Amino acid sequence: MKDYITNRVHELYWEEDINCAKTTLICLSELFEIAIEPQVICSAVGLHGAGGYRAQCGLVEGTLMFVGIYFHILGKTESEIVSACYDFASAFDKAFGSLRCLELRPAGFSESNPPHMCENLTCRAIEFAYQHILELSKL
């Protein structure tokens, strides 16, 4: 699973040049074998720190989108899904120190930054999200 995530993130970043939120959503959907409608993938286009504003991290947003889809398929109520999203956000904040792109990517999105500088963070975050969602889905 770890090698799959590493390879898939690299491919999505370097060959398709897509953002962290879309990458997260795609990887989680593939790991859980859940089809995601193209329109949903398109909706994540500006979720990399709120379009580069450096607000909520796209790794969190992509996961929260996936949790909503996956837990709905599992038959969870809206209240249970909201609770799962809260639980994930809290766990992510504890594990990574923040939910904000501003703090997770302190250099921002300047032209002088190397491309896809969050690749390693993305791999760790998707692995974390995958494990966390597995645990949450057992409840």
N, C-alpha and C positions, 0 to 999 in steps of 0.2 A: 504494500500500500504506500509506504513512504517513497519508494522508487517511482511508483506510478505518479504520485503527486509531483515529485521533483521534475520528472520528464514532461508531464502534461503542462505544468506551469511554465516551464521553459518554452515549450512549443507555442502555447497561447500568447505568451509575452513577445517572443522574438519572431515568430512566423506570422501571427495574426495581429500583433500589436494592439491587444485589447487591455482594458484596465483591470484593476484588482477585483472590483466588484463582479464584473462579468466572468472573470477567471474563476473566482470562488464559486459562483453560481453554477458554472459549467462543470467544474471539477466535482462538486458535491453531487450534482445530478448524475454524473457518470458513476461515481463511487456507490451511490445508492440505487442506481439503475432506474431513475425517475426521468421521464421525458419532460423537458421544459419547452413550452411554446416559444417560438422565435420572438414574438412580441414581448414576452417577459424578459428575454435576454436583451432586447433593444432598450427596455425601460431602465436598465442598469448602466447605460452609456455615460451618464454624468455623475455616477455615484463614487467616483474616486476622490474622496474628501470633499464632496459636494462640488464637483466640477473643478477641482483644484483649489478650492477656497480653503482647504485644509481643516474642514469640520469633521464630522464623524467619518471614521475610516471605512473605506469601501470593502475591506475584508470583513468587517462587522456587518455592513449593510447587505452584502451578498449572502452572507450566512443567514441573516434574519429573513431575507426574502425566501431562501430555500426552506428554512424552518416552517414558514407559513404554508408553503406548498406541500412539503412532505408530511407535516403533522395533519394537515387537512385530509390528505390521502389516507392517513392512518385512522381517520375518524375522530380526531380530537376536536373538542369544542373550541370556540374562539377564545374563551377564557383560559383554557389549557394552553393554547398556542401563545397567547400573550404572556402567560406565566413562563413558558419555555423560552421565549425571546428574552424576557427579563433575566432569567437564570443564565442564559448564554452570555448576555452582555456583562453581567456581574462576574462570571467566571473568566471571560476574556479580559476584562479590566484588571482582575487580580493576576492573571497569568502574564499579561503583556504590559501592564502598567498604565494603560490608557485606552480609551475608545476613540481618541481624536487623532486624526491624521497629523495635525499640528505637532503633536508630541511623539507620535510613532515615526513620522518622517520630518524631522525638524528642519531639514534643508529646503523643504517645500518643493516646488515644481519649476525651478528656474531652468532656462535653456542650458546652463552650464553643468547641470547635474547629468550623471551618466543615465542612459535609458534603463528603465525597469529596475531602479535601485532598490525596490522593495521585494525583489524576487525571493530572497532567502526568508524574509519575514512572511511572505505570502505562503510559502511551502509550510512553514511552521504553523501558521494560523489555520490553514486548511486541514492539516493533520489534527490540530487541536479541535477544530470545529467538527470534524468527522467523528472523533472519539467522543466528544461531548454530546453530539446528536444521538449517537448509538446509546449512550447512557440514558439520555432523556427519553428516548423512545421506549425504553423498558419500563418506565414508570406508569 
